[in-house]
Amino acid sequence: ATQLAHLLGIPYREGFVKNRYVGRTFIMPGQGVRKKSVRQKLNVIGSEFKGRNVLLVDDSIVRGTTSREIVQMARDAGARKVYLASAAPPVRYPNVYGIDMPTSDELVAHNRTVEEIREIIGCDALIYQDVEGMKKAIGSLNSKLSGFDASCFDGVYVTGDITAGDIARMNENRVGVDEGEEDTSRLALPNAQEA
C-alpha cells in the first residue's frame, strides 16, 4: 500500500488498526465466524475516511468476506467512494497442495468477472494484479527461477496430475458443512493418506 501510494503520488494513511491476535479470516470455519472476525480484526480510524475517496489495498481476495466488510466499514465511517486494489491476481482455483483453501464455489473470483466481484464486494472500483504481471515481477527477482506454482490464480497445477474431476471430487467432500460449525475437512489430493 505504501509503494502504491508513493507511485500514485497520493498520501498513505492508516485507516484501520489491526488486531494482531486475530488470524487469517479466509481459513476460519464458517461464514459467520469469518464475518465476526473481520470486525474484531480491524478497528476503523473514522477521521481517515469521513468525506474522502479512499483506496484500500489488500494482499489478496479469497472468499471476499474481508473485502466486503472493510468496504462497508469504510462507508460506515463516511467514505464518499471506496476503491479496492488486490496485490494478487483473482484467486479462482483452490490450492490443493496443503493450505486449507475453500472449494472453487466458495472463491469469490471463481467463474466471475471483475465487475461481478466488484458488485459482490460493494466497492466503487476493483483493481487486481494480473497473473502474467505477477509472474514477470517474481521472475525478475531471481533469474534462476524457471517457474513456480500459481495454480490458485491460473488453474495450472505444477504436478500436472490434477484434473477438473479431482477438483470436483474435492469440492464434493466439503459440501454439507454447516456454516456455523467448525469445518474440519481439508481439500486434499485424491488417494492421500491421513497423517
Secondary structure, DSSP 8 states (H G I E B T S, - for coil): -HHHHHHHT------EEE-TTS--GGGSSSHHHHHHHHHHHEEE-GGGTTT-EEEEEES--SSSHHHHHHHHHHHHTT-SEEEEEESS----S---SSS----GGGSTTTT--HHHHHHHHT-SEEEE--HHHHHHHHHHH-TT------HHHH---TTS---HHHHHHHHHHHTT--TTS--------TT----
